[in-house]
Structure formats: C-alpha cells, structure tokens
Amino acid sequence: MSSSLPHIVASDDANLAASGRRVVEIEAEALQALGGRIDGAFSEACRLILASKGRVVATGMGKSGHIARKIAATLASTGTPAFFVHPGEAGHGDLGMITDADVVLALSYSGESDEVLALLPALKRQGNLVVAMTGRPESSLAREADVHLDVSVPAEACPLDLAPTSSTTASLAMGDALAVALLEARGFTADDFARSHPAGSLGRRLLLHITDVMHAGDDVPRVGLEATLGEALVEMSRKRLGLTAIVDADGRLQGIFTDGDLRRALDNPGLDVRAAKIAEVMTRNPKTIAADQLAVEAARLMETHQIGGLIVVDGQGRAVGALNIHDLLRARVV
C-alpha cells in the first residue's frame, strides 16, 4: 500500500542548522540588494501617499496578500491610515470600500496576478493612484502603475526556487521602509503611536499617568508629625498600601513610613515601639513623584531604589496621592 505521507529525508542536526543559515544568508543578500533600489521611485511613492487625503489600500493575492495585509497594519499603526482589501472580494463588491481619494498599494511579485490586474480598469476610472510592488519592472502591473517599486531578488531561499521566501521578505522590508519614511515625514511621535495602541503594553507605558493609578483623597495614608508609631500602624492597616505619609500641619510631606521601616524599628533594641513617635522612625526625604508623570516612571523609580511604594506630591510638596507596586501591576505597567 502506498503512503500519502511525504518522503522524509534523514538529516543530522548539522545539516538542518546549515539549511537554516543558508536561508538567512540568501535573504540577507536580497535585502542588501533591495537597499540600492530605495531611490526616486520610493520617494515619489511617499509623496503620493503624503499628498493623499484618503487612505492607503493594500491588496495582493496569496503570499503577496499576506504581506500586503501586514504592510497595511504597519502603516495604520504608524500614522498612515491604511487597510487591506482582498482583490478577489474587491471584484465582488468590496471595491466600494475604496474611495477616489485613496492610494492603492498593489503587491504581486510576478506583476501578473489576474485578480490584481482585474482591478486596475475600475481603479483608473475612479481616479485612484496605484503604487505597485513587483519583482518584474516589465510586468503588466508595473507598467500600469503610477509608481513602481522594484522588490526583485536574486533567488528565493527555497532550494526549489518555488516557495516565496526571499521575495516576500523583500516586499515586507519595502513596506516597512515606506511606513517608517512616512512616519518620519509626518513627525509621528511615541505618544501618537501609543494613542493607536491604547490596549497594548506600549500604549499603557506611554499614556498611563500617575493620576490614573494613584490613590487620592481620603484613600491616601497620612498621619501628622505628632502621631505615635501605633497610630501610624493603624493608618497603614486601614489604607492597605504598606506605607503612610507623614505630613506637617499644611499637608507638606515630611517623611514616609513603610513596612520595611517597621521591621527596622522592631529590630532596634533601644526603641520603645509603644511610646515612639512616628517622627523618630520615619524615613526623611523619601522618593516622591508628581501626579502628571507617567506611571512607567514610578516603576523605574521603584526598581532603581528598591522600594515598594511612592508618595505623590504637588508643586508645594503636599502629599496628594500614594501608590505601590501592586497598583502598577494591576494597571499592567510592569
């Protein structure tokens, strides 16, 4: 009975690793060659997109379609509104998603994909500008496009020269080059990036401020300078942050008392903890943070100084908030 399973050629670890390295080397050579073709056509493509009042519509079939979808996602997250349209679906109604203000980025390594070429007459009638990305400058798609980006490669990394490997890597790199060039031309900032990624860890790190995570008002643990150690412990227990601020009559921060300070006080044989005033055992000049700073800065301070919490102060040094490492963990800042 014949087996439908593919024939497995035995290979040792050295041969497997050598195959992997060969792929990386071939694709690296392809990218090196691609760098020399980032030229006037690339700049013209950028100018067309920057001048557009619409979006970039990326399209492509098969593996080129997967790359086009990734390029659209990268553009959209870096300040250039973009989305992917499947060329097959476009011919059955999705063409209505494309407005006359949009720039179409069409990918086809051969430049002869029927589904992509079939869209060109309708796009031309609508007045869309087309940027083509192919590996054949003489192809139909390259000739019909307003701008052609040459992503040809010396060879695919596939030993059969069949599976798109080097060519898809080159196309993806060209898409990244477009996205970054446009990002820089628009003056796109880290804050802009965070606003389009609010649910991601980077968005939280760049957008979340101390005011978003701190305890404020009556939830801030604080006692006066005349408080006893016992009174401070009651306040710490009530507010459950593992610390308390020690403030003067005007609410200005004078010190902090933490669980660590308590352990050190208990280890001091010369201290009567029942009679001790909090001012005797507090940490003076503690690390603080302002309410308008990023929450990630609080994480950095805690890590650098090996502390578990911070008091938030205003411009006059008044204690207006408090937070600990658990607040940052809940907010997924760390």
Disulfide bonds with the S-S distance in Angstrom:
none
